[in-house]
C-alpha cells in the first residue's frame, strides 16, 4: 500500500471521527492525510522523505511554489498533529474538525491538480 492510498484511508478515518464526535482525532487524521500525501510525492521524486510532521517544511522540500492560501492552510493544520496528541487542555470542537477536513481536502486537491500528483 502506497502512502497516497494511506492518505485517502486516513482522510476517510478523519471523516468517520468527525461523525462520531471525536474532533481531536479528525484533526489529527486530516493532518496525517496531508503528510502521507506529501511524503509519497517526496518518495516518488527523491526516493526518500524527511522525518518531520511540519507540512510546510515537507512542501518546501519539494521545491514547489505554493499560493499564500495553501501556505495558510498548512499553517492551520500544522499544530494539530502535536496538539491533538499531547495537549489535554486543547478543546477540540466540531467547527475546528470540519475546517481541518476542508483544508486537508483543499491541499490534497491542489497537489493532485497543481502538482499533478
N, CA, C and O atoms as a GROMACS GRO file, in nm:
protein
  468
    1UNK      N    1   0.085  -0.118   0.000
    1UNK     CA    2   0.000   0.000   0.000
    1UNK      C    3   0.089   0.124   0.000
    1UNK      O    4   0.176   0.138   0.085
    2UNK      N    5   0.066   0.212  -0.095
    2UNK     CA    6   0.142   0.336  -0.102
    2UNK      C    7   0.090   0.439  -0.002
    2UNK      O    8  -0.017   0.424   0.056
    3UNK      N    9   0.170   0.542   0.017
    3UNK     CA   10   0.131   0.646   0.111
    3UNK      C   11   0.011   0.726   0.064
    3UNK      O   12  -0.067   0.775   0.147
    4UNK      N   13  -0.007   0.741  -0.069
    4UNK     CA   14  -0.125   0.814  -0.117
    4UNK      C   15  -0.252   0.736  -0.083
    4UNK      O   16  -0.353   0.795  -0.046
    5UNK      N   17  -0.245   0.605  -0.097
    5UNK     CA   18  -0.358   0.522  -0.057
    5UNK      C   19  -0.382   0.534   0.092
    5UNK      O   20  -0.496   0.542   0.138
    6UNK      N   21  -0.274   0.535   0.166
    6UNK     CA   22  -0.284   0.552   0.311
    6UNK      C   23  -0.342   0.691   0.343
    6UNK      O   24  -0.419   0.706   0.438
    7UNK      N   25  -0.304   0.790   0.265
    7UNK     CA   26  -0.357   0.926   0.285
    7UNK      C   27  -0.508   0.927   0.267
    7UNK      O   28  -0.580   0.988   0.347
    8UNK      N   29  -0.557   0.859   0.165
    8UNK     CA   30  -0.701   0.860   0.140
    8UNK      C   31  -0.775   0.782   0.250
    8UNK      O   32  -0.884   0.821   0.292
    9UNK      N   33  -0.716   0.671   0.296
    9UNK     CA   34  -0.776   0.596   0.407
    9UNK      C   35  -0.779   0.680   0.533
    9UNK      O   36  -0.877   0.677   0.608
   10UNK      N   37  -0.674   0.755   0.557
   10UNK     CA   38  -0.666   0.839   0.676
   10UNK      C   39  -0.766   0.954   0.669
   10UNK      O   40  -0.825   0.992   0.770
   11UNK      N   41  -0.785   1.008   0.550
   11UNK     CA   42  -0.885   1.114   0.532
   11UNK      C   43  -1.026   1.058   0.557
   11UNK      O   44  -1.110   1.126   0.616
   12UNK      N   45  -1.049   0.937   0.512
   12UNK     CA   46  -1.178   0.872   0.539
   12UNK      C   47  -1.197   0.850   0.690
   12UNK      O   48  -1.306   0.868   0.743
   13UNK      N   49  -1.090   0.811   0.756
   13UNK     CA   50  -1.096   0.795   0.902
   13UNK      C   51  -1.125   0.928   0.972
   13UNK      O   52  -1.195   0.932   1.072
   14UNK      N   53  -1.070   1.035   0.917
   14UNK     CA   54  -1.098   1.168   0.973
   14UNK      C   55  -1.246   1.200   0.961
   14UNK      O   56  -1.306   1.254   1.055
   15UNK      N   57  -1.305   1.167   0.849
   15UNK     CA   58  -1.449   1.192   0.831
   15UNK      C   59  -1.531   1.108   0.930
   15UNK      O   60  -1.627   1.156   0.989
   16UNK      N   61  -1.492   0.982   0.945
   16UNK     CA   62  -1.561   0.896   1.041
   16UNK      C   63  -1.548   0.951   1.183
   16UNK      O   64  -1.645   0.951   1.259
   17UNK      N   65  -1.430   0.997   1.218
   17UNK     CA   66  -1.408   1.054   1.352
   17UNK      C   67  -1.494   1.178   1.374
   17UNK      O   68  -1.549   1.198   1.482
   18UNK      N   69  -1.505   1.260   1.271
   18UNK     CA   70  -1.590   1.379   1.281
   18UNK      C   71  -1.734   1.339   1.310
   18UNK      O   72  -1.798   1.396   1.398
   19UNK      N   73  -1.784   1.242   1.235
   19UNK     CA   74  -1.922   1.198   1.252
   19UNK      C   75  -1.946   1.136   1.390
   19UNK      O   76  -2.058   1.143   1.442
   20UNK      N   77  -1.844   1.077   1.449
   20UNK     CA   78  -1.857   1.015   1.581
   20UNK      C   79  -1.826   1.112   1.694
   20UNK      O   80  -1.829   1.074   1.811
   21UNK      N   81  -1.796   1.237   1.660
   21UNK     CA   82  -1.770   1.338   1.762
   21UNK      C   83  -1.630   1.333   1.820
   21UNK      O   84  -1.604   1.394   1.924
   22UNK      N   85  -1.542   1.263   1.756
   22UNK     CA   86  -1.402   1.256   1.800
   22UNK      C   87  -1.324   1.364   1.725
   22UNK      O   88  -1.245   1.335   1.636
   23UNK      N   89  -1.347   1.486   1.764
   23UNK     CA   90  -1.296   1.601   1.689
   23UNK      C   91  -1.144   1.609   1.690
   23UNK      O   92  -1.084   1.644   1.588
   24UNK      N   93  -1.083   1.576   1.803
   24UNK     CA   94  -0.936   1.578   1.809
   24UNK      C   95  -0.878   1.478   1.710
   24UNK      O   96  -0.777   1.506   1.645
   25UNK      N   97  -0.940   1.363   1.699
   25UNK     CA   98  -0.889   1.259   1.609
   25UNK      C   99  -0.913   1.297   1.463
   25UNK      O  100  -0.832   1.263   1.376
   26UNK      N  101  -1.021   1.366   1.436
   26UNK     CA  102  -1.047   1.414   1.299
   26UNK      C  103  -0.938   1.513   1.258
   26UNK      O  104  -0.892   1.508   1.144
   27UNK      N  105  -0.898   1.601   1.348
   27UNK     CA  106  -0.794   1.699   1.317
   27UNK      C  107  -0.659   1.630   1.297
   27UNK      O  108  -0.586   1.662   1.203
   28UNK      N  109  -0.626   1.538   1.385
   28UNK     CA  110  -0.501   1.463   1.371
   28UNK      C  111  -0.499   1.387   1.238
   28UNK      O  112  -0.398   1.390   1.168
   29UNK      N  113  -0.606   1.321   1.205
   29UNK     CA  114  -0.612   1.242   1.083
   29UNK      C  115  -0.607   1.329   0.958
   29UNK      O  116  -0.548   1.290   0.858
   30UNK      N  117  -0.669   1.446   0.963
   30UNK     CA  118  -0.662   1.538   0.849
   30UNK      C  119  -0.517   1.580   0.825
   30UNK      O  120  -0.471   1.582   0.710
   31UNK      N  121  -0.446   1.613   0.931
   31UNK     CA  122  -0.305   1.649   0.919
   31UNK      C  123  -0.227   1.531   0.862
   31UNK      O  124  -0.148   1.548   0.768
   32UNK      N  125  -0.249   1.413   0.917
   32UNK     CA  126  -0.176   1.294   0.873
   32UNK      C  127  -0.201   1.262   0.726
   32UNK      O  128  -0.110   1.219   0.655
   33UNK      N  129  -0.323   1.282   0.680
   33UNK     CA  130  -0.354   1.255   0.539
   33UNK      C  131  -0.269   1.343   0.447
   33UNK      O  132  -0.215   1.295   0.348
   34UNK      N  133  -0.258   1.470   0.481
   34UNK     CA  134  -0.176   1.561   0.401
   34UNK      C  135  -0.029   1.519   0.410
   34UNK      O  136   0.042   1.519   0.310
   35UNK      N  137   0.015   1.485   0.530
   35UNK     CA  138   0.154   1.443   0.548
   35UNK      C  139   0.186   1.317   0.465
   35UNK      O  140   0.290   1.311   0.399
   36UNK      N  141   0.098   1.219   0.469
   36UNK     CA  142   0.119   1.098   0.389
   36UNK      C  143   0.128   1.130   0.241
   36UNK      O  144   0.213   1.076   0.170
   37UNK      N  145   0.041   1.219   0.194
   37UNK     CA  146   0.041   1.255   0.052
   37UNK      C  147   0.172   1.325   0.014
   37UNK      O  148   0.232   1.294  -0.089
   38UNK      N  149   0.215   1.420   0.096
   38UNK     CA  150   0.341   1.489   0.069
   38UNK      C  151   0.459   1.391   0.072
   38UNK      O  152   0.548   1.398  -0.013
   39UNK      N  153   0.460   1.301   0.167
   39UNK     CA  154   0.569   1.204   0.176
   39UNK      C  155   0.572   1.111   0.055
   39UNK      O  156   0.680   1.072   0.011
   40UNK      N  157   0.458   1.076   0.003
   40UNK     CA  158   0.454   0.990  -0.116
   40UNK      C  159   0.515   1.063  -0.236
   40UNK      O  160   0.589   1.004  -0.314
   41UNK      N  161   0.483   1.190  -0.250
   41UNK     CA  162   0.542   1.269  -0.360
   41UNK      C  163   0.694   1.274  -0.344
   41UNK      O  164   0.767   1.255  -0.441
   42UNK      N  165   0.740   1.301  -0.223
   42UNK     CA  166   0.885   1.305  -0.198
   42UNK      C  167   0.950   1.170  -0.225
   42UNK      O  168   1.060   1.164  -0.280
   43UNK      N  169   0.884   1.064  -0.189
   43UNK     CA  170   0.936   0.929  -0.213
   43UNK      C  171   0.947   0.902  -0.363
   43UNK      O  172   1.045   0.845  -0.410
   44UNK      N  173   0.845   0.944  -0.437
   44UNK     CA  174   0.846   0.927  -0.584
   44UNK      C  175   0.960   1.006  -0.648
   44UNK      O  176   1.028   0.956  -0.738
   45UNK      N  177   0.979   1.129  -0.602
   45UNK     CA  178   1.077   1.218  -0.666
   45UNK      C  179   1.220   1.193  -0.621
   45UNK      O  180   1.313   1.196  -0.701
   46UNK      N  181   1.238   1.168  -0.492
   46UNK     CA  182   1.373   1.162  -0.437
   46UNK      C  183   1.410   1.026  -0.378
   46UNK      O  184   1.526   1.003  -0.343
   47UNK      N  185   1.314   0.938  -0.369
   47UNK     CA  186   1.342   0.807  -0.312
   47UNK      C  187   1.343   0.806  -0.160
   47UNK      O  188   1.369   0.702  -0.099
   48UNK      N  189   1.314   0.920  -0.098
   48UNK     CA  190   1.312   0.931   0.048
   48UNK      C  191   1.227   1.052   0.086
   48UNK      O  192   1.194   1.136   0.002
   49UNK      N  193   1.195   1.060   0.211
   49UNK     CA  194   1.125   1.178   0.262
   49UNK      C  195   1.180   1.213   0.398
   49UNK      O  196   1.246   1.132   0.464
   50UNK      N  197   1.152   1.334   0.439
   50UNK     CA  198   1.204   1.385   0.566
   50UNK      C  199   1.121   1.330   0.682
   50UNK      O  200   1.002   1.304   0.668
   51UNK      N  201   1.185   1.313   0.796
   51UNK     CA  202   1.113   1.270   0.915
   51UNK      C  203   1.075   1.393   0.996
   51UNK      O  204   1.141   1.430   1.093
   52UNK      N  205   0.965   1.454   0.952
   52UNK     CA  206   0.910   1.571   1.019
   52UNK      C  207   0.760   1.567   1.002
   52UNK      O  208   0.709   1.507   0.907
   53UNK      N  209   0.689   1.631   1.093
   53UNK     CA  210   0.545   1.644   1.080
   53UNK      C  211   0.507   1.784   1.034
   53UNK      O  212   0.388   1.817   1.025
   54UNK      N  213   0.607   1.867   1.004
   54UNK     CA  214   0.583   2.005   0.962
   54UNK      C  215   0.548   2.005   0.813
   54UNK      O  216   0.634   1.983   0.728
   55UNK      N  217   0.422   2.029   0.784
   55UNK     CA  218   0.373   2.022   0.646
   55UNK      C  219   0.438   2.127   0.556
   55UNK      O  220   0.463   2.101   0.439
   56UNK      N  221   0.466   2.243   0.611
   56UNK     CA  222   0.530   2.349   0.532
   56UNK      C  223   0.673   2.309   0.495
   56UNK      O  224   0.717   2.336   0.383
   57UNK      N  225   0.743   2.247   0.587
   57UNK     CA  226   0.880   2.201   0.559
   57UNK      C  227   0.877   2.092   0.452
   57UNK      O  228   0.959   2.092   0.360
   58UNK      N  229   0.781   2.000   0.464
   58UNK     CA  230   0.770   1.893   0.364
   58UNK      C  231   0.742   1.951   0.225
   58UNK      O  232   0.803   1.911   0.126
   59UNK      N  233   0.649   2.045   0.219
   59UNK     CA  234   0.619   2.106   0.089
   59UNK      C  235   0.740   2.182   0.037
   59UNK      O  236   0.771   2.176  -0.082
   60UNK      N  237   0.809   2.254   0.125
   60UNK     CA  238   0.928   2.328   0.084
   60UNK      C  239   1.036   2.238   0.028
   60UNK      O  240   1.110   2.279  -0.062
   61UNK      N  241   1.047   2.118   0.080
   61UNK     CA  242   1.150   2.026   0.031
   61UNK      C  243   1.119   1.977  -0.110
   61UNK      O  244   1.206   1.921  -0.177
   62UNK      N  245   0.996   1.996  -0.155
   62UNK     CA  246   0.962   1.962  -0.293
   62UNK      C  247   1.013   2.067  -0.391
   62UNK      O  248   1.026   2.040  -0.511
   63UNK      N  249   1.041   2.187  -0.340
   63UNK     CA  250   1.086   2.294  -0.426
   63UNK      C  251   0.973   2.355  -0.508
   63UNK      O  252   0.998   2.421  -0.609
   64UNK      N  253   0.851   2.334  -0.466
   64UNK     CA  254   0.734   2.387  -0.536
   64UNK      C  255   0.689   2.517  -0.473
   64UNK      O  256   0.696   2.535  -0.351
   65UNK      N  257   0.643   2.608  -0.556
   65UNK     CA  258   0.586   2.732  -0.505
   65UNK      C  259   0.438   2.708  -0.477
   65UNK      O  260   0.364   2.658  -0.562
   66UNK      N  261   0.398   2.746  -0.360
   66UNK     CA  262   0.258   2.732  -0.321
   66UNK      C  263   0.197   2.870  -0.309
   66UNK      O  264   0.266   2.968  -0.282
   67UNK      N  265   0.068   2.876  -0.330
   67UNK     CA  266  -0.003   3.004  -0.312
   67UNK      C  267  -0.006   3.038  -0.164
   67UNK      O  268   0.013   2.952  -0.078
   68UNK      N  269  -0.030   3.164  -0.135
   68UNK     CA  270  -0.043   3.207   0.004
   68UNK      C  271  -0.156   3.131   0.073
   68UNK      O  272  -0.148   3.100   0.192
   69UNK      N  273  -0.262   3.102  -0.002
   69UNK     CA  274  -0.375   3.030   0.057
   69UNK      C  275  -0.334   2.889   0.100
   69UNK      O  276  -0.373   2.845   0.208
   70UNK      N  277  -0.257   2.820   0.019
   70UNK     CA  278  -0.212   2.685   0.054
   70UNK      C  279  -0.120   2.692   0.175
   70UNK      O  280  -0.129   2.609   0.265
   71UNK      N  281  -0.032   2.790   0.178
   71UNK     CA  282   0.058   2.804   0.293
   71UNK      C  283  -0.019   2.833   0.421
   71UNK      O  284   0.016   2.782   0.528
   72UNK      N  285  -0.123   2.915   0.411
   72UNK     CA  286  -0.206   2.944   0.528
   72UNK      C  287  -0.278   2.818   0.577
   72UNK      O  288  -0.292   2.797   0.697
   73UNK      N  289  -0.323   2.737   0.483
   73UNK     CA  290  -0.390   2.612   0.518
   73UNK      C  291  -0.292   2.518   0.590
   73UNK      O  292  -0.327   2.457   0.692
   74UNK      N  293  -0.169   2.508   0.538
   74UNK     CA  294  -0.069   2.424   0.602
   74UNK      C  295  -0.037   2.475   0.742
   74UNK      O  296  -0.021   2.397   0.836
   75UNK      N  297  -0.028   2.608   0.756
   75UNK     CA  298  -0.002   2.667   0.887
   75UNK      C  299  -0.116   2.638   0.985
   75UNK      O  300  -0.092   2.622   1.104
   76UNK      N  301  -0.238   2.631   0.935
   76UNK     CA  302  -0.352   2.598   1.021
   76UNK      C  303  -0.346   2.452   1.065
   76UNK      O  304  -0.371   2.420   1.181
   77UNK      N  305  -0.314   2.363   0.972
   77UNK     CA  306  -0.310   2.220   1.003
   77UNK      C  307  -0.192   2.180   1.090
   77UNK      O  308  -0.203   2.089   1.172
   78UNK      N  309  -0.078   2.248   1.074
   78UNK     CA  310   0.046   2.208   1.140
   78UNK      C  311   0.034   2.181   1.290
   78UNK      O  312   0.075   2.075   1.335
   79UNK      N  313  -0.020   2.272   1.369
   79UNK     CA  314  -0.019   2.249   1.513
   79UNK      C  315  -0.109   2.134   1.559
   79UNK      O  316  -0.096   2.087   1.672
   80UNK      N  317  -0.199   2.090   1.474
   80UNK     CA  318  -0.294   1.988   1.516
   80UNK      C  319  -0.231   1.850   1.534
   80UNK      O  320  -0.286   1.765   1.603
   81UNK      N  321  -0.117   1.828   1.472
   81UNK     CA  322  -0.051   1.699   1.494
   81UNK      C  323  -0.009   1.687   1.640
   81UNK      O  324  -0.044   1.590   1.708
   82UNK      N  325   0.065   1.785   1.688
   82UNK     CA  326   0.116   1.780   1.824
   82UNK      C  327   0.006   1.809   1.926
   82UNK      O  328  -0.004   1.739   2.027
   83UNK      N  329  -0.074   1.910   1.902
   83UNK     CA  330  -0.176   1.949   1.999
   83UNK      C  331  -0.278   1.839   2.022
   83UNK      O  332  -0.320   1.815   2.135
   84UNK      N  333  -0.320   1.772   1.916
   84UNK     CA  334  -0.422   1.668   1.933
   84UNK      C  335  -0.369   1.549   2.011
   84UNK      O  336  -0.445   1.481   2.079
   85UNK      N  337  -0.241   1.523   2.001
   85UNK     CA  338  -0.182   1.410   2.072
   85UNK      C  339  -0.138   1.442   2.214
   85UNK      O  340  -0.147   1.357   2.302
   86UNK      N  341  -0.090   1.563   2.236
   86UNK     CA  342  -0.021   1.592   2.361
   86UNK      C  343  -0.084   1.699   2.449
   86UNK      O  344  -0.044   1.715   2.564
   87UNK      N  345  -0.181   1.772   2.399
   87UNK     CA  346  -0.239   1.880   2.478
   87UNK      C  347  -0.378   1.841   2.526
   87UNK      O  348  -0.474   1.842   2.449
   88UNK      N  349  -0.388   1.807   2.652
   88UNK     CA  350  -0.518   1.772   2.708
   88UNK      C  351  -0.604   1.896   2.731
   88UNK      O  352  -0.724   1.886   2.752
   89UNK      N  353  -0.541   2.013   2.729
   89UNK     CA  354  -0.616   2.136   2.750
   89UNK      C  355  -0.677   2.190   2.621
   89UNK      O  356  -0.761   2.280   2.625
   90UNK      N  357  -0.636   2.138   2.509
   90UNK     CA  358  -0.690   2.184   2.381
   90UNK      C  359  -0.834   2.133   2.369
   90UNK      O  360  -0.858   2.013   2.377
   91UNK      N  361  -0.926   2.224   2.350
   91UNK     CA  362  -1.067   2.189   2.341
   91UNK      C  363  -1.107   2.182   2.194
   91UNK      O  364  -1.136   2.284   2.131
   92UNK      N  365  -1.109   2.062   2.141
   92UNK     CA  366  -1.146   2.045   2.001
   92UNK      C  367  -1.296   2.045   1.986
   92UNK      O  368  -1.370   1.981   2.060
   93UNK      N  369  -1.339   2.121   1.887
   93UNK     CA  370  -1.482   2.135   1.860
   93UNK      C  371  -1.512   2.096   1.716
   93UNK      O  372  -1.421   2.083   1.633
   94UNK      N  373  -1.637   2.077   1.689
   94UNK     CA  374  -1.680   2.034   1.555
   94UNK      C  375  -1.634   2.131   1.447
   94UNK      O  376  -1.589   2.088   1.340
   95UNK      N  377  -1.645   2.258   1.473
   95UNK     CA  378  -1.606   2.359   1.373
   95UNK      C  379  -1.458   2.345   1.335
   95UNK      O  380  -1.423   2.355   1.218
   96UNK      N  381  -1.374   2.322   1.434
   96UNK     CA  382  -1.231   2.304   1.409
   96UNK      C  383  -1.206   2.178   1.327
   96UNK      O  384  -1.127   2.179   1.232
   97UNK      N  385  -1.273   2.070   1.362
   97UNK     CA  386  -1.257   1.944   1.290
   97UNK      C  387  -1.304   1.958   1.145
   97UNK      O  388  -1.239   1.908   1.053
   98UNK      N  389  -1.416   2.025   1.124
   98UNK     CA  390  -1.465   2.045   0.988
   98UNK      C  391  -1.366   2.127   0.906
   98UNK      O  392  -1.342   2.098   0.788
   99UNK      N  393  -1.309   2.230   0.968
   99UNK     CA  394  -1.211   2.313   0.898
   99UNK      C  395  -1.087   2.232   0.862
   99UNK      O  396  -1.034   2.244   0.752
  100UNK      N  397  -1.040   2.149   0.955
  100UNK     CA  398  -0.923   2.064   0.926
  100UNK      C  399  -0.951   1.972   0.807
  100UNK      O  400  -0.865   1.957   0.720
  101UNK      N  401  -1.068   1.912   0.803
  101UNK     CA  402  -1.102   1.825   0.691
  101UNK      C  403  -1.113   1.902   0.560
  101UNK      O  404  -1.064   1.858   0.456
  102UNK      N  405  -1.176   2.017   0.566
  102UNK     CA  406  -1.188   2.102   0.447
  102UNK      C  407  -1.049   2.140   0.394
  102UNK      O  408  -1.023   2.134   0.274
  103UNK      N  409  -0.961   2.177   0.485
  103UNK     CA  410  -0.827   2.218   0.446
  103UNK      C  411  -0.745   2.100   0.393
  103UNK      O  412  -0.670   2.116   0.297
  104UNK      N  413  -0.759   1.984   0.453
  104UNK     CA  414  -0.688   1.866   0.401
  104UNK      C  415  -0.735   1.834   0.260
  104UNK      O  416  -0.653   1.806   0.173
  105UNK      N  417  -0.866   1.840   0.237
  105UNK     CA  418  -0.919   1.818   0.102
  105UNK      C  419  -0.863   1.921   0.004
  105UNK      O  420  -0.828   1.888  -0.109
  106UNK      N  421  -0.855   2.045   0.049
  106UNK     CA  422  -0.806   2.153  -0.037
  106UNK      C  423  -0.660   2.130  -0.076
  106UNK      O  424  -0.624   2.144  -0.193
  107UNK      N  425  -0.576   2.097   0.021
  107UNK     CA  426  -0.434   2.077  -0.007
  107UNK      C  427  -0.411   1.955  -0.095
  107UNK      O  428  -0.333   1.960  -0.190
  108UNK      N  429  -0.479   1.846  -0.064
  108UNK     CA  430  -0.462   1.725  -0.145
  108UNK      C  431  -0.513   1.750  -0.287
  108UNK      O  432  -0.452   1.704  -0.383
  109UNK      N  433  -0.623   1.821  -0.301
  109UNK     CA  434  -0.671   1.857  -0.434
  109UNK      C  435  -0.573   1.943  -0.509
  109UNK      O  436  -0.552   1.924  -0.629
  110UNK      N  437  -0.511   2.039  -0.440
  110UNK     CA  438  -0.410   2.125  -0.502
  110UNK      C  439  -0.290   2.042  -0.547
  110UNK      O  440  -0.237   2.065  -0.656
  111UNK      N  441  -0.246   1.948  -0.465
  111UNK     CA  442  -0.133   1.863  -0.503
  111UNK      C  443  -0.167   1.780  -0.627
  111UNK      O  444  -0.083   1.762  -0.715
  112UNK      N  445  -0.287   1.729  -0.632
  112UNK     CA  446  -0.327   1.647  -0.747
  112UNK      C  447  -0.338   1.731  -0.875
  112UNK      O  448  -0.293   1.690  -0.982
  113UNK      N  449  -0.399   1.848  -0.862
  113UNK     CA  450  -0.420   1.932  -0.980
  113UNK      C  451  -0.297   2.016  -1.013
  113UNK      O  452  -0.248   2.015  -1.125
  114UNK      N  453  -0.249   2.088  -0.913
  114UNK     CA  454  -0.138   2.181  -0.934
  114UNK      C  455  -0.003   2.115  -0.955
  114UNK      O  456   0.079   2.162  -1.034
  115UNK      N  457   0.019   2.006  -0.885
  115UNK     CA  458   0.148   1.937  -0.894
  115UNK      C  459   0.138   1.811  -0.979
  115UNK      O  460   0.239   1.747  -1.009
  116UNK      N  461   0.016   1.777  -1.018
  116UNK     CA  462  -0.003   1.656  -1.097
  116UNK      C  463   0.031   1.530  -1.020
  116UNK      O  464   0.074   1.431  -1.079
  117UNK      N  465   0.011   1.532  -0.890
  117UNK     CA  466   0.049   1.418  -0.805
  117UNK      C  467  -0.067   1.378  -0.717
  117UNK      O  468  -0.055   1.284  -0.639
   0.00000   0.00000   0.00000
